[in-house]
Amino acid sequence: ELFQVDNDTYITQFANRLTQLGVQIHTGVETTVKTRDTQSVTLEIRGDSTEEKTFAQAILAVQPQHALTILGSTSTDDETSVLGQFQHSVDTVVIHRDNERAPPSSEQWKLFNVQLPNQDAPNPEPSATLPITIVKPCTRDRKTTIFALYDYANAEDPALDGERFTFDHLRVTPHTQRLRRKLPNLQGAASVYFCGSWSRGLTLHEDAIVTGFQAANQVL
């Protein structure tokens, strides 16, 4: 909500279109798979109240560790083996108003500003991260400059004053690629499909869209 990325506009249009097609959208709820077989999936949806709904198929568009949580005791041995081996990191972004880590002149500010080490600097440790600062106007007045620092290794530094947001990120490694090759064997087993940026490419938004279409086409 701090950044002007027009989320409200396109998400609202998307939600309205889905609603027109008869889709029910539940927000602020927790969902788990109650039962599943080759014919149907029953979900338990917990919010202000708890209800169960049964569908012919379900698509889990979440990261693999969360998919296993949703599947719970209904997870198959193959799903547990494959999805459980994907590795992820828990990373924090710091939202702040300090321009110290941005280029000296505001005329040089870009959407993405990468802080590179000096040429004569020693090689970084494997755990180090390359600081990236995103610059965007605040949505509240469209004028105030807001900075987002992506420097995961140093996000908890008390010297960094700001609001922190934490995300899960899939680690893309050769092992990740080998696991991805096993995903087609899981799709549709006991009426559940999987999709998300974690299952393809470099985990970009475009990867998420492609895998979402692929899962939907399999269901249809």
RARA-V305945 format. One record per residue. N is the residue number from 1. RES is the residue in one small letter. SS is DSSP state (h for helix, s for strand, l for the rest). PHI is phi in whole degrees, -180 to 180 (NA if undefined). OMEGA is omega in radians with two decimals (999 if undefined). Layout:
N|RES|SS|PHI|OMEGA, N|RES|SS|PHI|OMEGA
//
This chain:
1|e|l|NA|-3.12, 2|l|l|-79|-3.05, 3|f|s|-106|3.11, 4|q|l|-89|3.14, 5|v|l|-123|3.09, 6|d|l|60|3.12, 7|n|h|-58|-3.07, 8|d|h|-58|-3.06, 9|t|h|-67|-3.03, 10|y|h|-79|3.09, 11|i|h|-68|3.11, 12|t|h|-63|3.11, 13|q|h|-63|3.13, 14|f|h|-64|-3.13, 15|a|h|-65|3.12, 16|n|h|-63|3.14, 17|r|h|-65|3.11, 18|l|h|-63|3.13, 19|t|h|-63|3.09, 20|q|h|-62|3.13, 21|l|l|-85|3.09, 22|g|l|95|-3.13, 23|v|l|-81|3.03, 24|q|l|-98|-3.11, 25|i|l|-108|3.10, 26|h|l|-109|3.07, 27|t|l|-120|3.13, 28|g|l|67|-3.13, 29|v|l|-127|2.99, 30|e|s|-112|-3.07, 31|t|s|-130|3.02, 32|t|s|-136|3.09, 33|v|s|-84|-3.11, 34|k|s|-83|3.10, 35|t|s|-145|3.08, 36|r|s|-160|3.02, 37|d|l|-152|-3.08, 38|t|l|-73|-3.09, 39|q|l|-107|-3.03, 40|s|l|-164|3.07, 41|v|s|-133|3.07, 42|t|s|-109|-3.13, 43|l|s|-105|2.98, 44|e|s|-102|-3.07, 45|i|s|-111|-3.06, 46|r|s|-115|3.07, 47|g|l|-140|3.02, 48|d|l|-63|3.05, 49|s|l|-138|3.14, 50|t|s|-115|3.11, 51|e|s|-141|3.08, 52|e|s|-116|3.10, 53|k|s|-134|-3.10, 54|t|s|-112|-3.12, 55|f|s|-130|3.11, 56|a|l|-69|3.08, 57|q|l|-142|3.06, 58|a|s|-135|3.05, 59|i|s|-113|3.11, 60|l|s|-99|-3.12, 61|a|l|-96|-3.13, 62|v|l|-137|3.14, 63|q|l|-66|-2.98, 64|p|h|-58|3.14, 65|q|h|-65|3.10, 66|h|h|-76|3.09, 67|a|h|-61|3.12, 68|l|h|-66|3.09, 69|t|h|-65|3.13, 70|i|h|-67|-3.13, 71|l|h|-69|3.12, 72|g|h|55|-3.08, 73|s|h|-71|3.13, 74|t|h|-86|-3.14, 75|s|l|-63|3.10, 76|t|l|-79|3.11, 77|d|h|-60|-3.14, 78|d|h|-66|3.12, 79|e|h|-63|3.13, 80|t|h|-63|-3.12, 81|s|h|-67|-3.06, 82|v|h|-77|-3.08, 83|l|h|-64|-3.11, 84|g|l|-72|-3.12, 85|q|l|-92|3.09, 86|f|l|-66|-3.14, 87|q|l|-101|3.11, 88|h|s|-141|3.07, 89|s|s|-116|3.08, 90|v|s|-108|-2.97, 91|d|s|-119|-3.07, 92|t|s|-122|3.05, 93|v|s|-107|-3.13, 94|v|s|-106|3.09, 95|i|s|-95|-3.03, 96|h|s|-152|-3.12, 97|r|l|-119|-3.05, 98|d|l|-89|-3.10, 99|n|h|-90|-3.07, 100|e|h|-60|-3.07, 101|r|h|-93|3.06, 102|a|l|-90|3.06, 103|p|l|-53|-3.05, 104|p|l|-54|-3.12, 105|s|l|-101|3.14, 106|s|h|-63|3.10, 107|e|h|-68|3.14, 108|q|h|-92|-3.08, 109|w|l|-66|3.05, 110|k|l|-118|3.08, 111|l|l|-60|3.08, 112|f|s|-111|3.12, 113|n|s|-123|-3.05, 114|v|s|-100|3.12, 115|q|l|-94|-3.11, 116|l|l|-93|3.10, 117|p|l|-72|3.06, 118|n|l|-63|-3.08, 119|q|l|-60|-3.10, 120|d|l|-93|3.13, 121|a|l|-71|3.10, 122|p|l|-66|3.12, 123|n|l|-61|-3.12, 124|p|l|-70|3.04, 125|e|l|-71|3.13, 126|p|l|-57|-3.11, 127|s|l|-84|-3.09, 128|a|l|-72|3.06, 129|t|l|-125|-3.12, 130|l|l|-86|-3.08, 131|p|l|-62|3.07, 132|i|s|-124|3.10, 133|t|s|-114|3.06, 134|i|s|-98|-3.12, 135|v|s|-115|3.13, 136|k|s|-146|3.04, 137|p|s|-77|3.10, 138|c|s|-66|-3.13, 139|t|l|-74|-3.06, 140|r|l|-73|3.13, 141|d|l|-127|3.14, 142|r|l|63|-3.10, 143|k|l|-127|-3.07, 144|t|l|-61|-3.11, 145|t|s|-81|3.12, 146|i|s|-117|3.14, 147|f|s|-115|3.04, 148|a|s|-122|-3.09, 149|l|s|-98|3.05, 150|y|s|-101|3.10, 151|d|l|-142|-2.92, 152|y|h|-55|-3.07, 153|a|h|-66|-3.08, 154|n|h|-119|-3.04, 155|a|l|-63|-3.10, 156|e|l|-92|3.10, 157|d|l|-59|-3.10, 158|p|l|-63|3.11, 159|a|l|-72|3.11, 160|l|l|-86|-3.11, 161|d|l|-94|3.14, 162|g|l|171|3.12, 163|e|s|-95|-3.03, 164|r|s|-108|3.09, 165|f|s|-126|-3.05, 166|t|s|-110|-3.10, 167|f|s|-131|2.95, 168|d|s|-98|3.10, 169|h|s|-125|3.07, 170|l|s|-70|3.07, 171|r|l|-90|-3.13, 172|v|l|-93|-3.12, 173|t|l|-136|3.04, 174|p|h|-57|3.10, 175|h|h|-65|3.08, 176|t|h|-59|-3.13, 177|q|h|-63|3.13, 178|r|h|-66|3.12, 179|l|h|-67|-3.14, 180|r|h|-61|3.13, 181|r|l|-66|-3.14, 182|k|l|-91|-3.07, 183|l|h|-62|3.14, 184|p|h|-56|3.14, 185|n|h|-73|3.13, 186|l|l|-91|-3.02, 187|q|l|-64|3.08, 188|g|l|86|3.11, 189|a|h|-65|-3.10, 190|a|h|51|2.94, 191|s|h|70|3.12, 192|v|s|-121|3.10, 193|y|s|-121|-3.10, 194|f|s|-127|3.04, 195|c|l|-155|-3.14, 196|g|l|144|-3.11, 197|s|h|-61|-3.13, 198|w|h|-63|-3.01, 199|s|h|-94|-3.04, 200|r|l|-156|2.93, 201|g|l|56|-3.09, 202|l|l|-99|3.12, 203|t|l|64|3.09, 204|l|l|-83|3.08, 205|h|h|-59|3.12, 206|e|h|-63|3.09, 207|d|h|-65|3.12, 208|a|h|-63|-3.13, 209|i|h|-63|-3.12, 210|v|h|-61|-3.11, 211|t|h|-69|3.07, 212|g|h|-66|3.07, 213|f|h|-63|-3.12, 214|q|h|-63|3.13, 215|a|h|-66|3.14, 216|a|h|-63|3.13, 217|n|h|-65|3.10, 218|q|h|-68|3.12, 219|v|h|-68|-3.11, 220|l|l|-74|999
//
